[in-house]
Amino acid sequence: MACTAATVPKFSPTTTLETTRYSFLKPLQNPDRVQLPRTISQFRLLSTKALNYHKLKAGSTVYVDSNEVKRPWKTSDARLVLEDGSIWRAKSFGATGTQVGEVVFNTSLTGYQEILTDPSYAGQFVLMTNPHIGNTGVNPDDEESCQCFLGGLIIRSLSICTSNWRCSQTLGDYLAERNIMGIYDVDTRAITRRLKQDGSLIGVLSTDESRIDDDLLEMTKNWKIVVVFLVMLHMSGQKTNLEWEFNRDQLSTGEHHVVAYDFGIKHNILRRLASYGCKITVVPSTWPASETLKLKPDGVLFSNGPGDPAAVPYAVETVEGIIGKVPVFGICMGHQLIGQALGGKTFKMKFGHHGGNHPVCDLRNGHVDISAQNHNYAVDPTSLPEGAEVTHINLNDNSCAGLTFPKLKLMSLQCHPESSPGPHDSDLAFGEFVELMKANRV
């Protein structure tokens, strides 16, 4: 049943709520509703004040002009300052403060929680090219490590609600608890084009309005991504200061014993090895090759990890001490370490490969896999010694995506065969590693 509107002063183009603040409205026949003329909508953006309707305990009705009403939308309260001098205003979520990192873009459509907990992103700000993020929330089952390692998350649109039966927390609350900064309502498309044109850039995220832009820009000039402390602190010191067993319930059924070096290993690598019937012992990145050989493994896996393999020469020495003695499998950073241990060189790519939709061609049979990748460095195939064979190439830029050296019983992939997130096309690589271990037993 329609109610009768209250009497309100007529509005003109020069009239705002400010000029009518002392005009009182007459009570409505329906005391639960206030109906204002449609023309008032054009004045809502002119003032943050509004006419509030209140019922008093005595039953009388008054209308008051409140100065306490806030805007129903969040305003820009954060900045992303890039080393090229560009400044991007945005809105914050998660933690607040000021943080510096290397900005990279990721083309995955899903799997932001796995990306957040991938140790290979340590020291980086990840920009998601998919515009809508946060709609599935987060849950404890999708984490790829014990914590969030990236420095910040940059997205276009933050979902205002979550819709997933496994969701236990919103993305914003999850990041805030882990002291990870996030920004949204920023032009991620324009930033991505800038990164593709100029390469990965150092950036500063800040919600501190007291810091001027020039100060933040200076921070980008004086910061370099350091990987040595990342590997030593996050991997060796916290989780794998001693060797430990993965999948303890299946130790008695493990047909092949694999020692996995933890340079920043993802949980799903261990899950996939276990699914192929492997007993797994995880050791820290500084574990000596001699100690590994004492365990008499059937094979050794060198995992993914953050940054430049040249920053961890001790790891290259470890690989040199193991290859040729037992079958070896390298993934991502492990692939690069194997390349250096063979005498090859690695180089930093312009903007790297980050995402779950990279086409990789297996040169041995011509098959093309859609792969998950996350790396800023690559192996130079022209620097590899005789006997080393390039087995895979990335079809986007023809960079080296896989190696084998039959005489030394080793294989490696630049992509992530365990996916998580991403397609499962390359999962068969774990089966190849198992076959390599079987052949070595004969």
N, C-alpha and C positions, 0 to 999 in steps of 0.2 A: 504494500500500500504506500503510495507516494506521500511524502511529507511536504509541508509547506516551507518554502525557503525563508530564512530570516531576512530581515531588511538590512541591506548593506549599502554604503555610499556608492554612487556610480563612479567607475574608474574612467580616466581619460589617459591619453598617452603620456601625460606629465605627472600622473598620479602613481604613487607607490604605497606600499604598506606603511612606509615611514610617515607619510602625510595623513594617514588615517589611524594612527596608533591609539588615539584617544576616542575613536568612534566605537561605541558599544553596540553590540548586536542584541536584538530582541530575542527572547527565548523561543525555541521551536516547539511545535506541537509534539514532535517526537524528540524527547530530550537526549536520545542516544545518537543523534546524528546532526552534523552541521553541514548544510549545503550552501556552497558559495557559487557565484556565477562563474561560467567557464572562462570568462575573460581574466579571472585572477591567475590562471595558469601562466599567462605571459609575464606576470610580475614576480613569479617565484624565483627566477634566476637573478632578480635585481636585489633581493634581500635574503639573508639567512634567517630573518625573523619570521615568525608565524603566529597566527591567532590560535591560541590554545583554548580548548573548551574544558571546563572543570565543573564538577558537581561538588557542592559543599555538603557537609554533614547535615546542616540545617535544612537541606532540600532546596535552597535557592540556587540560581544559576547565574554564573558570571562568565565573561569572556575577557581574557587577558592577552596582552601582547608580550611574548616571552623572548628574552635575549639569549636563552640558554640552548635553543634548538640548534643541533649541529647539522652540517650537510649530510645527506644520506649516502654520499659517495666518498671514497678515500682520495685524498689529494696527493700529488707527487711529493714525496718526502725523501727520495734517494737519488743518487747520481752514479752513473758509470762514466769514469773519465779514462779515455784511452791514451796511449802514449803518442798517438798522432795528433793529439790536441783536441779531438772531438769530445763533446760532453753530451751525455744522454740522460735526460730527466726520466724518472720512473717512480713507481710505487714499491714500497718494501713489503716483504713478508718474511717469516722466519726470524732470524736473529737481527740485531741492529749493531751499528758500529762502523768501523772502517777496515777494509781487507784488500790486499793486493794479490794479484794472480795473473796467470796467462789465460787469455780468452780464446777458447776454441768452440766450434759449432758441431753439434751432433744431429744427424739426420734421421735418427730412429723415430718411429711413430709411437712406439710404446716402450715400457720398461724403464721409466725414469727412476724408479727405486733401485733397480740393479745398477744403473749408471751412478747414482748417488753414492753407492757403497762399493764401487769398483776402485781398488787402490791405485790403479793406473792413472786416475784423474787427480792424484795428489798435487796440490799447488796450482790447480787450474780452475777457472770459471767456465762452466759448461753452458753454452747457449743452445737451447732446443729449437730447431727450425720448425718442428710441429707446433702450431700456434696454441693448441688447447692442452694444458697440463694440469694434473691434479684431480681429475674427475674420478679416478679409482682409489684415491687415498693411498695409504700405505698399510703394509701388514708385515709381521715378522718373518714370514716364509720366503719372501722375495729378496732378502738381503744377501749380498755376495761377499760380505766380510763382516767384521765385528763392529764397524763404525762407518760414518761418512768421511770420505777422504778429500773430496773436492773442496775448493775454497768458496764457491758460490754458484748459484743457479740463476740463469737469465732466461725468462720466458715472455711470450707475448700476452697470453691470457691465462689467468689463474681461475680455475673452476671455483664457483661459489658454493658448490655442494659436492658430495661424494656419492657414488652409486656402485657398490661392489660388495658381494656377500662376504668377502674376506677382509674388508676394510676395518681396521682397528683405530685409525687416527687420520686426521687431515694432514696434507703435505706441509702446510704452514706450521702446525704444532710440532710435527716431526722435526722440521729443520730448526725451530726455535729451541727445542730440547737439546739438540746436538750442536748448538751455536754455529749454525751455517746460515749465511746470508742469502736472501733471494730477492729478485726484483721482477716486476711485471709491468704491463702497459708501456712497453718500450718497443721500438720498431726493430724487431729481431731480423726482419728481412733485409733492412738497410745495413745493419751491423754485419750480417753474414756476407753480403756482397763486398763490404769493405775488407773483411778478413780474407775472402777469396782473392781480392785484388792486391792487398798489401801483405798478406800472410798473417799468421798468428800475432796478436798484439798483447802487450802487457796492459792491464787495466786495474783501476781501483774502484771498488764499490764502497759507498759511504752514505750513511744516514745522518752524519754529524754536520749540521748546518753551520757550525762555528768554523769549519775548515773551508778555506777559500779554494777555488778551482786550481789556482796556480800551485798550491801546496800539494794537492792530490796529483797533479800532473808531474810534479817533481818526484813523487814517490814512484811513478812508473819508470822514470829514467834511471833510478838508482837501484832497481830490484832485478835480480836474476833468479830464475827458477833453479833451485838447488835440489839435487836428487839424492846425493849421498846420505844426508841426514834423514831423508824420507825413508829410504830403504832400511837404514840401520835402526832408526827409532821405531817406525811403525811396524816393521816386520820382525826383525830379530829381537828387539828389546821387549816387545809386548806379548807376542803370541807364540813365537817359536824359539825361545831361548834354549830349549832342548828339543830333541826329536820327539815327535808324538805320532800316535797311530790314528788314522782316519778309518771310520767304519769298523769299530772294534767288534761289533756283533758278527761280522762276516770274516774275521781273521782266519778261522779254520778252513774256510772255503775259498780263500784267495789263491788262485792258481799261479799268479805272477806277482812277485814282490817289486813294487815301484817305489823308489825314493824320489820325493818331489821337493825341489828347492823352492822356498817361499820368498820370491822377490816382490810379492804383492798378489799372491795367488787368489783366484776367485773360487768360491766354494763349489760352483758347478763343475769346475775342472775335476775336482776330487770326486764329485758324485758320478760323473760320466766314466771316470776310470774304474770306480767301484762297480758300476753297472756292467762293465766288461769283465768282471771277475778278478780285479786286481786288489791285492793287499797293499795299502799305501802307508808309507812313513814320511811325514813332512818334517823337513829340517830347515833351519834358518839360512839366510842368504850367505852367512859367513862360514858355514859348515865346511871343513876341509875335505878335499877330494879323497884323501887317504882314509878318513873316517867313513865316508860313504862306501868306499870299496870294501871296508871291513864288514859292512852289513850284507855283503854278497847279494846285491839286488839283481833282479832279472832285467831291470831297465831303470833309467833315470830321466825324470822330467824336469826341465827348466821352465819356470812359470813366467807369466806376464808380470809387469811391474811398471812403475812410473819413470818417465824421462829418458835421458840419454844413457845408453849402455857404456859409453866411454867414461862416464862419471863413476863407474864401479869396476875399476880394473881388477880388483880381487875376484870378482865374479868371473871375469874372462879367464883368469888363471885357474879357477876351479873347473871350468868347462874344459880347458886344455888338459887338465889332469884326469878327466873322465872319458872323453871321447876316444873311441878306438878300443876301449876295454869292456864296455857294456853297451847295449843299445840305448840310444839317446833320442828324446823327443823334446823339441823346443817350441814354445807358443809365445807369440808376440815379442816381448823383450827377450825371452829365451831364444827365439829365432835370431835376433840381432846379436846376442852374446855368442851363439854358435858361429855366426858369420865372422865375428871378430876373432874368435878362437881359431878359426881356420886360416886366418891371415887376411881376411877381407876388411873392408872399411864400411862404416855407416855414416849417414849424413842426415841433417835435419831437413824435413820436407817443408814446403811453403806454408801449408795450413794443415797438413796431416790428414789422416783418415779416421773419422769418428762417426759411427752409425751402424745400422743393421741392414743396409741395402747396397753393399758394395759387391759388384760382380767380379768373381775370380775364376780364371780359366786354368784347368789342369792340363798342362801341355802334354802330358803322357797319353791322354785319351781324348782331349778336346772338350771334355765336359765343363760346363759353366755352373758354378755354385754362387748363390747369393749369400754373402757372408757378413758377419758382425766384425767390425774392426775398431780399434782404438789405439792409435800410435802417432807420434810426431816424427819418428825416425825410421829409416829404411836401410836395408843392406844394398850396397853398390855391387851388382852382379859382375861387373867387369873386373872387380878387385879380387874375386874368389880364385882359389888355386885350381889347378887341373885335378879332375876327379870329382869336384863339387858340381852338381847339376841343379839348375833352376827348374823346379817342377811346376810352379804356379806363378801367374802374373795377375796383377790387378788391372782389369780392363779399362778402368777410368784413366790411368796414366801409365800403364805398362810397367809399373814398379814391381820389384821382386816380392812375391807373396808366399814363396815356399822353396825349400832346399832339400836335397838328399845327397848323401855321400855313401854309396853302397859299401865301399871298402871299410869305412869307419862305423858302419851300422848306425847311421844317424838320419833323422828326418826333422823337419821343422816347418812351421806355418806362421806367417805374419798375422793372419786372421785368427779369430777366436772360434775354434770348432765346437766349444761347449755352449756357444751363443749366450743366452741369458743376460740381456735380451737379444733377440734376433732369430733368424732362420736356422734350421737344423741341418742344412745341406751338407756342411763339412763335418758332421759328427762321425762319419766313417773313418776319419783320420785316427781316432782312438783304436778302431779295429785294425788299421794298418800297423800301429805301434805294437799292438798285441801280437800280430803275425810276425813282426820283426823280432820280438822277444822269443817267440816259439822257434823261429828259424835258428836263433843263436844257441838254443839248447841242443840242437841236433849235432 
